[in-house]
C-alpha cells in the first residue's frame, strides 16, 4: 500500500464536488469509496472528516441532501450537486490548476542565467 | 452570500437539537452497514467485516462531535451550557448567591446613582453650543471668600477692548421684579442682559426670538425672553404667550420668545430682559462709574484662542486697570479676577459634596467586590475537586476559566440589574438634594451612558473575580489526589483571603470615620449660637418699595403700610412683639458698604472695612431676640430729622474699637459705591451695641453690621419680624393674610421661622452625614459578613487539623482563642490601616467639616472601638463553632 496522505485542507470539498459531478447523487459511503479508490487508497477518510465536510457544503448551498433507497435497498442519505455547487466546482478547479501550475513551475529544476 | 447562508444555517443548527442528532446517527449507521456489507461481499467473516468497518470510521462518537461542531456554533452552545450550569450551581449554593447579589446590588446601585448625578451635574457637556468654550469671570478680594464683587460697565468695556482671545463678552445683571397678572402677583428672578448675551452663550429660542444687539441702549421697547422652565411653570407651555404684553413692576414688557432649557449661573432665573427695562441700568451712573459693580461677565473663547491666553490677557488688562484707577480698587484687600470655565463655575457648589459621595460609593463597591472575591475564593476552594475532575476529563484551562467567568458574569449582571433598580430610587432622592446647589439638577438622567458605566463596571468586576480564582493546571492528572481529604487549606489562597478582609476592615473604618466627622459637623453646626435668644420668631419679608422707583412719597406711603401691618399682627393672639426692618435676621443684607470711624485712619495697605447695612424699627431687636450688649435700642424719637444714630454689632466693635467703649463714637458710610445708594455719608453716633448674629449661615464668620433707624432711612427691602410665646409657625397663615390684605400686589415668599432658617443651613450637612453614614453602615455590615465568612471557612477547612489538636490535648477554650486570635490579627491590621486612611481622608474632606478637626481623636477612637466590637462579634460565631468540634468525629472523617 502506498504512503497514506492526510486530506489537505480545502481539497476535500473539491474532491466531494467532483465526485458528485461525475457520479450524480450519491450517499456518504459512496463518496468515501470513490475518493479512496480514485486516490488509489493513498487517502483514507474517517467519518469525522467526511461528514462535517458534507454538512459544510450543504450549509453553503452547494449540495442538497435527501434520504433515499440504495441500490441494494438500504436507506441512505443522498447528496446531490446544486447549480451553485457546479459553479463552485468550476471555480475551485480553475484555481487549483492555477496553483498547481504555479507550484510546478516554481519547483522545476532550472538554473537561471546569472 | 455564501458565508451569510452558511452562518444562518449554523445559527439554525444551534437549535436543531435531537432530531438532527437522530438523523445523523441514522446516516452513520447506514454508512457502517454498507461498509460491513461490502466487506462481507469481499469474503470476510461478518464479525471481522463489522470490526474493520468500525475501525475505518475513526470512532463514531468523535465523528458525531465533529459533525455537531460543524452543524451549530459550538462556542454559543458552550456558553449557553455554561450559563445553564452557572445558574444551576448558583441556585444550589443559595446563601452564597443571595449574599453576593445583595452586596453587589448595593455597591453597584450606589455607584450608578451617584455617577448619574456626577455626570449630569459635572461631566455632561453643556446644552450651550460649544459649551466648553464658555468662560465665567469673577472679581473677588480678600475678606469673605465667597464674595463675588462682579464688574462695573467700564471694566467690562475695557476687557472687551483689551482681551482679543475672548471672542465675545456678554453682560448679565441679576434683577428681580413683580409680575402682575389678574389678581396674582409673582416674584420674578430675572437677568438683565446685553443683546449679544444669547450669541455668546450659544443658546437658541424654542419659540419666537432672543434679544439681539438692536435691543441694547435706551429708547427701544422692553422685551423679555422666558426661560423654558418658567414658561412651563407659569404659562403651562402655551405658545400663544409669545408676542403678548405682560405687566412687570408697572412696565409693559413684550414676551418675544422662549429659550431652550439651559442652566443659569450665578442664579436660577425666570426670564432674561434687555437693559432698558431698568432705568438704573441704562443711567449714566451705571454706565460710567467704575466702582458701580453689578454686572456678571460671561465670555466665549475666540476661535483658536486658549484658556491660558485668555488668562494672561485678562491679567494684563486688569493689572493696567488697578494701576490707572487706584480710587476704584481697594489695594489692601488684593482684588483679583479669575477666569473660570463656565461648566466649572456651574458645578462649583455641588462639586465637593458629589466627589465625597462618589468616593464613599466607590469605597462601598470596593468592599462589596472584596467580599464577593472572598466568597468566590472560598467557594473555589470547595469546588477545587470539581474543577480538577473537569480538567481530568479534558476541559482545558481556558474552558474552565470561561466557565468561571460566565458564572461571575451571571452574578455581577444580576447584581447590576438589581443595582439599577436601587439607583432609580437613589437618583430621585439625590436629584432633589443636588437641586439646591446646582442649576443642572434637571439634567440628571439614568441614560445610556450611565447604564454603559454600570455595565462596564459589572463586566470589569466579573473579570477581576475570575482572575482571583486559581485553576488546576492543564493535564495535571496528579491533582486528582485533591479528591483526597485536605488537612489544611491552600496557604497562598488564604493569604489573599486575609488581605481582602484586612482591606475591607480598613475601608470600613475610613468610611465610618468620614461618617463620624460629618455627623459631628452637623451636630456642631446645629449647636451654633445663632445670636437670637429664641427660636419662636417668624420672619416675613414684604418688599413694598420698588428699588427702581425710590421716592420720598413712595417711601412715606410704604412706611405707613408697614406700620398698619405691624400693629395688626401685634394684635394677633400669642404675639409678643413685632418689629420692622430692612433685612430679616439670619439673612444676608443686600447692601454692604465701606465704613469708616471718626479719628481712625487706615494703615497703608490695610483693607477698607465693610459692613452690612440694615435698618431696624424700635421693636426689631426685641422681636428678633437679638441681645443688646451696651447702650440703648432705637426709640420712637429717632425720627427722620432727629440726630442720626446707629447701633452696631460686636463684630464691628472688634474691628474699630477693640477694648474701647464705642457708645457716643461716630461712624460714617464711605467709599465710591455710596453715591449709587440712597444713603448719606453723614457722621452717625453709636447709641448701642448688639450681639453678632449668624447672618451668612451657621458656618460663616459673623460680618460687621450697622443698623440705622427704620424711620430715618428709605424703607429698602423691608419685612416683619414676629415673636410669639409658643408655636410661632402657626402664626404664619394669619400674619400672611393680614399682609396680603394690606398689600395685595406684593408677592409674599420665604415666610420662615428662625428654626426653619437654621435648618436650611444644617440640612445639606445632615444629608451628607446621613448618606455617608448609610454607606459606612453598609460597609460595616458587609465587612462583618466578610470576617465571619472567612473565619468560618478557615475553621471548616481546618476541621481535621483542629480535631488533631484537640485529640492531642488542646481544650475547646484554646481552640476558641486560637480562632479568635486569627481573626483578631486581621482586625488589628485593618484597624491600623483604616485609622491611617481615615486621617488622610479627613484631610481630603476638610472643606466639608465644621467645628471638628479632620483627625478628631474622639471620632477616630469611637470608630475604631465600634469596628473592633463588630469585628470581635463577627469572629465569635466561627470561634464558638471551632470550639464545639468533636475530635472523635473529625478524625474518623
Interface residues (C-beta under 8 A of the other chain):
Chain A: X27 X28 X29 X32 X33 X44 X46 X47 X48 X49 X51 X52 X55 X56 X58 X59 X60 X61 X70 X72 X74 X75 X76 X77 X84
Chain B: X2 X5 X6 X9 X10 X13 X23 X24 X26 X27 X28 X30 X31 X33 X34 X35 X37 X38 X56 X57 X58 X59 X60 X62 X63 X65 X66 X67 X69 X70 X71
